[in-house]
Structure formats: C-alpha cells, structure tokens
Amino acid sequence: MRWLVPAVLVFLVLVVALLFVRTERLTALAAERPTTASESVKNEEHVEVAEYMNHIHRYAHKLWFAAEAGNLPLAAFYLEELEETMEALEEERVIDEGKDLSALLRQYGLPAVHALEEQMKERQLADFKAGYEALLVGCNACHAASDHAFIQVQVPTLNRYTDQVFQP
C-alpha cells in the first residue's frame, strides 16, 4: 500500500510531462495551419466560447460521477462527449481577445482527454482519479494561457445532477 501514493505521483508527473512534450509538437502544427484574417474576425464574432465551455464543464462533471459510481460505459460516453465538444470548438478556429483558443485546446485540452481515454482503455477505471486530475491540470493550464486564470476547475465535491442515476 505504501507504493500507491508514489505510483500515483509518478503517473501524474508523466501525464504532465507528456502534455508539455505534446505542446511543442502541437504548437508547431498550429503555426503551420493557415488561418486568414477574415476567418479570425468571423470566428471571434460568431462563436460563443462560454456555451462550449458550459458543455465541457457539464460533461466533465458527469464523467467524474459516472466513474465514481463504477459505471465504465457511462464514463466512456461522457469522455467521448467531452472530446467531441472540444474538437468542435477547436475546428471553429476561435480567436478570442487575441488568443487562439483553438490552438490552446490542441495544446492543453485534447492531449489531456486523449491521455485519460488511453488510461481508461488500458486500466478501465483503475487510477481514474489521477487521470481525471491530470485532465483538470490541462483545463486550468488552458485557462491560464488564455488569460482566464481566474477560472479554476477542480474535482467535483457535490453531484448537482440528482435526477440522473450514475450507478451501473
């Protein structure tokens, strides 16, 4: 049992390291992706980022409670919804207040989702908390990089969806 805490810490360090390594590759790819000034203006005016973030937040919340209940199919469903919403926002090529939010999602959000997805495929819900916390590190890093460091997310402490059954 003494090895559990160091193992979780090592896992978190590895996930964070992976995020930083992928950051360099994704930044290079983002720089190569053409974006016209007219697309940037269009997306800055027509995409409501808060609506996407609301969906992402809801799916992350439900993902946590599905996993806590031991419901792997439901957890996998919400992780997929989370990923699809991030991908949809990324595809919008959003520039908000001079920040390329789509590139930041490629840098912080999607790699964290993919890491949790791989973890769940390999170990199902074992060590889920550590993977979920790594996902939240990515979320908070993205918020900081987009000048929204005042928005911090954490592991949910209270289930606000009392009308949904999370147990399998």
Secondary structure as a PSIPRED ss2 file (coil, helix, strand):
# PSIPRED VFORMAT (PSIPRED V4.0)

   1 M C   1.000  0.000  0.000
   2 R C   1.000  0.000  0.000
   3 W C   1.000  0.000  0.000
   4 L H   0.000  1.000  0.000
   5 V H   0.000  1.000  0.000
   6 P H   0.000  1.000  0.000
   7 A H   0.000  1.000  0.000
   8 V H   0.000  1.000  0.000
   9 L H   0.000  1.000  0.000
  10 V H   0.000  1.000  0.000
  11 F H   0.000  1.000  0.000
  12 L H   0.000  1.000  0.000
  13 V H   0.000  1.000  0.000
  14 L H   0.000  1.000  0.000
  15 V H   0.000  1.000  0.000
  16 V H   0.000  1.000  0.000
  17 A H   0.000  1.000  0.000
  18 L H   0.000  1.000  0.000
  19 L H   0.000  1.000  0.000
  20 F H   0.000  1.000  0.000
  21 V H   0.000  1.000  0.000
  22 R H   0.000  1.000  0.000
  23 T H   0.000  1.000  0.000
  24 E H   0.000  1.000  0.000
  25 R H   0.000  1.000  0.000
  26 L H   0.000  1.000  0.000
  27 T H   0.000  1.000  0.000
  28 A H   0.000  1.000  0.000
  29 L H   0.000  1.000  0.000
  30 A H   0.000  1.000  0.000
  31 A H   0.000  1.000  0.000
  32 E H   0.000  1.000  0.000
  33 R C   1.000  0.000  0.000
  34 P C   1.000  0.000  0.000
  35 T C   1.000  0.000  0.000
  36 T C   1.000  0.000  0.000
  37 A H   0.000  1.000  0.000
  38 S H   0.000  1.000  0.000
  39 E H   0.000  1.000  0.000
  40 S H   0.000  1.000  0.000
  41 V H   0.000  1.000  0.000
  42 K H   0.000  1.000  0.000
  43 N H   0.000  1.000  0.000
  44 E H   0.000  1.000  0.000
  45 E H   0.000  1.000  0.000
  46 H H   0.000  1.000  0.000
  47 V C   1.000  0.000  0.000
  48 E C   1.000  0.000  0.000
  49 V H   0.000  1.000  0.000
  50 A H   0.000  1.000  0.000
  51 E H   0.000  1.000  0.000
  52 Y H   0.000  1.000  0.000
  53 M H   0.000  1.000  0.000
  54 N H   0.000  1.000  0.000
  55 H H   0.000  1.000  0.000
  56 I H   0.000  1.000  0.000
  57 H H   0.000  1.000  0.000
  58 R H   0.000  1.000  0.000
  59 Y H   0.000  1.000  0.000
  60 A H   0.000  1.000  0.000
  61 H H   0.000  1.000  0.000
  62 K H   0.000  1.000  0.000
  63 L H   0.000  1.000  0.000
  64 W H   0.000  1.000  0.000
  65 F H   0.000  1.000  0.000
  66 A H   0.000  1.000  0.000
  67 A H   0.000  1.000  0.000
  68 E H   0.000  1.000  0.000
  69 A C   1.000  0.000  0.000
  70 G C   1.000  0.000  0.000
  71 N C   1.000  0.000  0.000
  72 L H   0.000  1.000  0.000
  73 P H   0.000  1.000  0.000
  74 L H   0.000  1.000  0.000
  75 A H   0.000  1.000  0.000
  76 A H   0.000  1.000  0.000
  77 F H   0.000  1.000  0.000
  78 Y H   0.000  1.000  0.000
  79 L H   0.000  1.000  0.000
  80 E H   0.000  1.000  0.000
  81 E H   0.000  1.000  0.000
  82 L H   0.000  1.000  0.000
  83 E H   0.000  1.000  0.000
  84 E H   0.000  1.000  0.000
  85 T H   0.000  1.000  0.000
  86 M H   0.000  1.000  0.000
  87 E H   0.000  1.000  0.000
  88 A H   0.000  1.000  0.000
  89 L H   0.000  1.000  0.000
  90 E H   0.000  1.000  0.000
  91 E H   0.000  1.000  0.000
  92 E C   1.000  0.000  0.000
  93 R C   1.000  0.000  0.000
  94 V C   1.000  0.000  0.000
  95 I E   0.000  0.000  1.000
  96 D E   0.000  0.000  1.000
  97 E C   1.000  0.000  0.000
  98 G C   1.000  0.000  0.000
  99 K E   0.000  0.000  1.000
 100 D E   0.000  0.000  1.000
 101 L H   0.000  1.000  0.000
 102 S H   0.000  1.000  0.000
 103 A H   0.000  1.000  0.000
 104 L H   0.000  1.000  0.000
 105 L H   0.000  1.000  0.000
 106 R H   0.000  1.000  0.000
 107 Q H   0.000  1.000  0.000
 108 Y H   0.000  1.000  0.000
 109 G H   0.000  1.000  0.000
 110 L H   0.000  1.000  0.000
 111 P H   0.000  1.000  0.000
 112 A H   0.000  1.000  0.000
 113 V H   0.000  1.000  0.000
 114 H H   0.000  1.000  0.000
 115 A H   0.000  1.000  0.000
 116 L H   0.000  1.000  0.000
 117 E H   0.000  1.000  0.000
 118 E H   0.000  1.000  0.000
 119 Q H   0.000  1.000  0.000
 120 M H   0.000  1.000  0.000
 121 K H   0.000  1.000  0.000
 122 E H   0.000  1.000  0.000
 123 R H   0.000  1.000  0.000
 124 Q C   1.000  0.000  0.000
 125 L C   1.000  0.000  0.000
 126 A C   1.000  0.000  0.000
 127 D C   1.000  0.000  0.000
 128 F H   0.000  1.000  0.000
 129 K H   0.000  1.000  0.000
 130 A H   0.000  1.000  0.000
 131 G H   0.000  1.000  0.000
 132 Y H   0.000  1.000  0.000
 133 E H   0.000  1.000  0.000
 134 A H   0.000  1.000  0.000
 135 L H   0.000  1.000  0.000
 136 L H   0.000  1.000  0.000
 137 V H   0.000  1.000  0.000
 138 G H   0.000  1.000  0.000
 139 C H   0.000  1.000  0.000
 140 N H   0.000  1.000  0.000
 141 A H   0.000  1.000  0.000
 142 C H   0.000  1.000  0.000
 143 H H   0.000  1.000  0.000
 144 A H   0.000  1.000  0.000
 145 A H   0.000  1.000  0.000
 146 S C   1.000  0.000  0.000
 147 D C   1.000  0.000  0.000
 148 H C   1.000  0.000  0.000
 149 A C   1.000  0.000  0.000
 150 F C   1.000  0.000  0.000
 151 I C   1.000  0.000  0.000
 152 Q C   1.000  0.000  0.000
 153 V C   1.000  0.000  0.000
 154 Q C   1.000  0.000  0.000
 155 V C   1.000  0.000  0.000
 156 P C   1.000  0.000  0.000
 157 T C   1.000  0.000  0.000
 158 L C   1.000  0.000  0.000
 159 N C   1.000  0.000  0.000
 160 R C   1.000  0.000  0.000
 161 Y C   1.000  0.000  0.000
 162 T C   1.000  0.000  0.000
 163 D C   1.000  0.000  0.000
 164 Q C   1.000  0.000  0.000
 165 V C   1.000  0.000  0.000
 166 F C   1.000  0.000  0.000
 167 Q C   1.000  0.000  0.000
 168 P C   1.000  0.000  0.000
